Amino acid sequence: MILTHAFTPLNNSRLSRLCGPVQAHLKTLESHLGVHITHQNGHFKVSGPKERAQQTILILQALYEQASKPLEPSLIVGMLQQSLRPDALSEGPQALLTKRGDLRPRSRNQGHYMDRIQSHDVSFGLGPAGTGKTYLAVAMAVDALERQGVQRIVLTRPAVEAGEKLGFLPGDLGQKVDPYLRPLYDALYDLMGFERVQKAFERQALEVAPLAFMRGRTLNHSFVILDEAQNTTPEQMKMLLTRLGVGSKAVITGDVSQIDLPKDQTSGLVQALSVLQGVEGIAFTTFTSADVVRHPLVARIVDAYDAHTQAPPSPSPKGRPRRQRA
């Protein structure tokens, strides 16, 4: 089936952003929806199965309306996921007060995650990279701060690295740990803007610090986010969870397949999943590769690693263990 659509009034800048560099956005739609898109002077023609062609037209219209600025690939992937699974989305909480006007859940799990953060004092977000665990938690924290539901946001993560040691980095302790906190800063800048973030730091409404700095404190009227929680020890996890004071909320995010602790060290996140199941006031949301909103290839990479981890080891010839070369 062939469907046509014309954008009126035509805005050439929006049209260029809709198509993307070297037609990249249109090619993404074509590959995911199994259609063929041609266009000339703002008139689009979509060839393919009727339902998919109709979905393509709706996505093109939605993207055109948001093309007042360059379109992020993650936005396109999110719309594709929504269109291919129209029954999978939760409405999630009300519109969030952040700089990102287009922020919304892009999968059922993301919607449930945001609902649970809103309705529970402690929430766990578990799953692979790219599923929005940390970003959505920061967005909910920013919204709570803007609505004066909390007085400050506290973002923390353990300073544990994949195969590296802090000592090799130049500078003082603050300069050494800053690279591990950078993803949290990036989310804040995207959701609040650089100037508002700086002003929030000045009035102590924002704090970003390594997990070790939380010991001995009581966090009242705070929205606390512990990121990369798979790299906490059981003692650190208990310490963070018992920091919560009056009017506070905590979100713990992590991926148990990405533990960077020594082999003989139990992950605090893994232990917490066992200890805290069934505790009233605590919610758990588990994401899968279907929730990945980065490059589409990321979801396939996650699936490939999961399959490799679950597959039994290949036997050596004649059932004998292979000898390692010296």
C-alpha positions as CSV (number, residue, x, y, z in Angstrom):
1,M,0.0,0.0,0.0
2,I,1.2,3.6,-0.7
3,L,0.2,6.5,1.6
4,T,1.1,10.1,1.0
5,H,1.5,13.0,3.5
6,A,2.3,16.7,3.0
7,F,3.6,19.0,5.8
8,T,1.9,22.3,5.8
9,P,3.0,24.9,6.4
10,L,6.3,23.7,5.2
11,N,9.4,24.6,7.3
12,N,12.6,23.6,5.5
13,S,14.7,23.6,8.7
14,R,12.2,21.2,10.4
15,L,12.1,19.1,7.3
16,S,15.9,18.8,7.3
17,R,16.0,17.8,10.9
18,L,13.2,15.3,10.3
19,C,15.2,13.5,7.6
20,G,18.5,13.6,9.6
21,P,22.0,13.8,8.3
22,V,22.2,11.9,5.0
23,Q,18.6,10.8,5.5
24,A,19.7,8.8,8.6
25,H,16.4,9.2,10.4
26,L,14.3,8.1,7.5
27,K,16.6,5.1,7.0
28,T,16.0,4.1,10.6
29,L,12.3,4.3,10.2
30,E,12.5,2.2,7.0
31,S,14.6,-0.5,8.5
32,H,12.5,-0.9,11.7
33,L,9.1,-0.6,10.1
34,G,9.7,-2.5,6.8
35,V,8.6,0.4,4.6
36,H,10.1,2.6,1.8
37,I,10.0,6.4,2.2
38,T,10.4,8.9,-0.6
39,H,9.9,12.6,-0.4
40,Q,10.1,15.8,-2.5
41,N,9.4,19.3,-1.4
42,G,7.7,18.3,1.8
43,H,5.5,15.6,0.2
44,F,6.2,12.1,1.6
45,K,5.2,8.8,0.1
46,V,5.4,5.7,2.2
47,S,5.2,2.3,0.6
48,G,4.6,-0.9,2.6
49,P,1.9,-2.9,4.5
50,K,-1.1,-0.7,5.4
51,E,-0.6,-0.8,9.2
52,R,3.1,-0.1,9.0
53,A,2.6,2.7,6.5
54,Q,0.1,4.4,8.7
55,Q,2.4,4.0,11.7
56,T,5.2,5.6,9.6
57,I,3.0,8.6,8.7
58,L,2.1,9.2,12.4
59,I,5.7,9.0,13.5
60,L,6.8,11.4,10.7
61,Q,4.2,13.9,11.8
62,A,5.2,13.6,15.5
63,L,8.9,14.0,14.7
64,Y,8.2,17.0,12.5
65,E,6.4,18.7,15.3
66,Q,9.4,18.1,17.6
67,A,12.0,19.2,15.0
68,S,12.4,22.7,16.2
69,K,15.8,21.4,17.3
70,P,17.9,18.4,16.1
71,L,16.3,15.1,16.8
72,E,18.2,12.7,19.0
73,P,18.4,9.1,17.7
74,S,17.1,7.9,21.1
75,L,13.8,9.8,20.5
76,I,13.3,8.0,17.2
77,V,14.0,4.7,18.7
78,G,11.6,5.5,21.5
79,M,8.8,6.4,19.1
80,L,9.5,3.2,17.2
81,Q,9.2,1.1,20.3
82,Q,6.0,2.8,21.2
83,S,4.4,2.3,17.8
84,L,5.4,-1.3,17.5
85,R,4.0,-2.1,21.0
86,P,1.1,0.3,21.3
87,D,-0.4,-1.7,24.3
88,A,2.9,-1.7,26.2
89,L,3.0,1.8,27.5
90,S,2.0,3.0,30.9
91,E,0.9,6.6,31.1
92,G,3.3,7.1,33.9
93,P,3.2,10.1,36.2
94,Q,2.0,13.5,35.3
95,A,4.2,15.7,33.0
96,L,7.5,16.3,34.7
97,L,8.8,19.7,35.4
98,T,12.2,19.5,33.6
99,K,13.9,21.2,30.7
100,R,13.0,18.2,28.5
101,G,9.4,18.8,27.4
102,D,9.3,15.6,25.5
103,L,10.3,13.4,28.4
104,R,7.9,10.4,28.9
105,P,8.1,6.6,29.4
106,R,9.0,4.8,26.2
107,S,8.1,1.3,27.4
108,R,5.8,-0.4,29.9
109,N,8.7,-1.0,32.3
110,Q,9.7,2.7,32.2
111,G,6.2,3.8,32.9
112,H,5.9,1.3,35.8
113,Y,9.3,2.4,37.1
114,M,8.3,6.1,37.2
115,D,5.0,5.2,38.9
116,R,6.8,3.1,41.5
117,I,9.3,5.9,42.2
118,Q,6.4,8.3,42.8
119,S,4.5,5.9,45.1
120,H,7.3,4.3,47.1
121,D,10.0,5.7,49.4
122,V,12.6,3.2,48.1
123,S,12.7,2.0,44.5
124,F,15.2,-0.3,42.7
125,G,15.8,0.0,39.0
126,L,17.6,-3.1,37.6
127,G,18.8,-3.9,34.2
128,P,21.2,-3.4,31.3
129,A,22.8,-0.1,30.1
130,G,20.6,2.2,28.0
131,T,17.3,1.4,29.6
132,G,16.9,4.8,31.2
133,K,17.3,3.7,34.8
134,T,19.4,6.5,36.0
135,Y,18.2,9.2,33.7
136,L,14.5,8.7,34.6
137,A,15.4,8.6,38.3
138,V,17.2,12.0,38.0
139,A,14.2,13.4,36.0
140,M,11.9,12.3,38.8
141,A,14.2,13.9,41.4
142,V,14.4,17.2,39.4
143,D,10.6,17.2,39.2
144,A,10.3,16.6,43.0
145,L,12.7,19.5,43.6
146,E,10.8,21.8,41.3
147,R,7.5,21.0,43.0
148,Q,9.1,21.5,46.4
149,G,8.4,17.9,47.3
150,V,12.0,17.7,48.5
151,Q,14.6,20.3,49.6
152,R,17.6,18.8,47.8
153,I,18.8,16.1,45.4
154,V,21.7,13.8,46.5
155,L,23.3,11.8,43.7
156,T,25.9,9.2,44.6
157,R,27.8,6.2,43.3
158,P,30.6,4.0,44.5
159,A,34.1,4.9,43.1
160,V,34.7,1.5,41.7
161,E,36.1,1.2,38.2
162,A,36.2,-1.5,35.6
163,G,39.8,-2.7,36.0
164,E,41.3,0.6,37.0
165,K,42.5,2.1,40.3
166,L,41.9,5.6,41.5
167,G,45.6,6.1,42.2
168,F,46.6,6.3,38.6
169,L,44.5,9.5,38.1
170,P,46.1,12.9,38.6
171,G,44.9,15.5,41.1
172,D,43.3,15.5,44.5
173,L,40.5,13.2,45.7
174,G,37.8,15.4,44.2
175,Q,39.5,15.4,40.8
176,K,40.0,11.6,41.0
177,V,36.4,10.8,41.7
178,D,34.9,13.4,39.3
179,P,35.0,11.1,36.2
180,Y,32.9,8.5,38.0
181,L,30.2,11.1,38.7
182,R,30.2,12.7,35.3
183,P,27.2,10.7,34.0
184,L,25.1,12.2,36.8
185,Y,26.3,15.7,36.0
186,D,25.4,15.1,32.4
187,A,21.8,14.1,33.3
188,L,21.4,17.1,35.5
189,Y,22.6,19.5,32.8
190,D,20.3,18.0,30.2
191,L,17.2,18.1,32.6
192,M,17.9,21.5,34.3
193,G,20.3,23.5,32.1
194,F,23.8,24.5,33.1
195,E,22.9,27.8,34.9
196,R,20.1,26.3,37.0
197,V,22.4,23.4,38.0
198,Q,25.1,25.8,39.1
199,K,22.6,27.9,41.1
200,A,21.2,24.8,42.8
201,F,24.7,23.7,43.8
202,E,25.3,27.2,45.3
203,R,22.2,27.0,47.5
204,Q,23.0,23.4,48.4
205,A,19.9,22.0,46.7
206,L,22.1,19.7,44.7
207,E,24.9,17.4,45.9
208,V,26.9,14.9,43.8
209,A,29.4,12.9,45.8
210,P,31.0,9.5,46.1
211,L,29.2,6.9,48.3
212,A,31.9,7.0,51.0
213,F,30.9,10.6,51.7
214,M,27.4,9.5,52.8
215,R,28.6,7.7,56.0
216,G,27.4,9.1,59.3
217,R,24.8,11.4,57.8
218,T,21.0,11.7,58.0
219,L,19.4,12.8,54.8
220,N,16.1,14.6,55.5
221,H,13.7,15.9,52.9
222,S,16.1,14.6,50.2
223,F,15.7,12.7,46.9
224,V,18.7,10.3,47.0
225,I,19.9,8.3,43.9
226,L,22.5,5.6,44.3
227,D,23.8,4.8,40.8
228,E,26.0,1.8,39.8
229,A,24.7,0.0,42.9
230,Q,26.1,-3.3,41.8
231,N,29.5,-2.1,42.8
232,T,28.5,-1.5,46.4
233,T,29.5,-3.8,49.2
234,P,26.7,-5.1,51.5
235,E,27.9,-2.7,54.2
236,Q,27.8,0.2,51.8
237,M,24.3,-0.6,50.6
238,K,22.9,-0.9,54.2
239,M,24.7,2.3,55.1
240,L,23.1,4.2,52.2
241,L,19.6,2.8,52.9
242,T,19.8,3.7,56.5
243,R,20.7,7.3,55.8
244,L,17.1,8.2,54.8
245,G,15.5,10.7,57.1
246,V,12.1,12.4,57.3
247,G,10.5,13.2,54.0
248,S,13.1,11.4,51.9
249,K,13.0,9.1,49.0
250,A,15.7,6.8,47.5
251,V,16.2,5.2,44.1
252,I,18.9,2.6,43.6
253,T,19.9,1.6,40.1
254,G,22.3,-1.0,38.9
255,D,23.1,-3.9,36.5
256,V,24.1,-7.1,38.2
257,S,25.8,-8.3,35.0
258,Q,28.3,-5.5,35.3
259,I,29.8,-6.0,38.7
260,D,33.4,-4.7,39.0
261,L,34.1,-5.8,42.6
262,P,36.8,-8.4,43.4
263,K,35.6,-11.9,42.6
264,D,35.4,-12.8,46.3
265,Q,33.3,-9.7,47.2
266,T,29.5,-10.0,47.5
267,S,27.7,-7.2,45.7
268,G,25.5,-5.1,48.0
269,L,22.9,-4.9,45.3
270,V,22.7,-8.7,44.8
271,Q,22.3,-9.1,48.6
272,A,19.7,-6.4,48.8
273,L,17.5,-8.1,46.2
274,S,17.3,-11.1,48.4
275,V,17.1,-9.4,51.8
276,L,14.5,-6.7,50.9
277,Q,12.0,-8.7,48.9
278,G,8.6,-8.2,50.4
279,V,9.5,-5.3,52.6
280,E,6.6,-2.8,52.6
281,G,7.5,0.5,50.9
282,I,10.2,-0.9,48.6
283,A,9.5,-1.5,44.9
284,F,11.6,-3.3,42.3
285,T,11.6,-2.7,38.5
286,T,13.6,-5.0,36.2
287,F,14.4,-3.8,32.7
288,T,15.4,-6.0,29.7
289,S,16.9,-5.4,26.3
290,A,13.4,-4.5,25.1
291,D,13.6,-1.3,27.1
292,V,16.9,-0.1,25.7
293,V,16.5,3.4,24.2
294,R,20.0,4.0,22.9
295,H,21.2,2.8,19.5
296,P,19.1,-0.2,18.4
297,L,22.3,-2.3,18.2
298,V,22.7,-1.9,22.0
299,A,19.7,-4.2,22.6
300,R,21.1,-6.8,20.4
301,I,24.5,-6.6,22.1
302,V,22.8,-7.0,25.5
303,D,20.9,-10.1,24.2
304,A,24.1,-11.6,22.8
305,Y,26.0,-11.2,26.1
306,D,23.0,-12.7,28.0
307,A,22.9,-15.7,25.7
308,H,26.7,-16.2,26.1
309,T,26.5,-16.0,29.9
310,Q,23.7,-18.6,30.0
311,A,25.2,-21.0,27.5
312,P,27.0,-24.1,28.9
313,P,30.8,-24.1,28.3
314,S,32.0,-25.9,25.2
315,P,33.5,-29.3,26.0
316,S,37.1,-29.8,25.0
317,P,38.0,-32.6,22.5
318,K,37.4,-36.2,23.9
319,G,36.0,-34.7,27.0
320,R,39.5,-33.8,28.4
321,P,40.3,-30.4,29.8
322,R,42.5,-28.3,27.5
323,R,46.0,-27.7,28.7
324,Q,47.0,-24.0,28.8
325,R,50.2,-23.0,27.1
326,A,52.9,-21.7,29.2
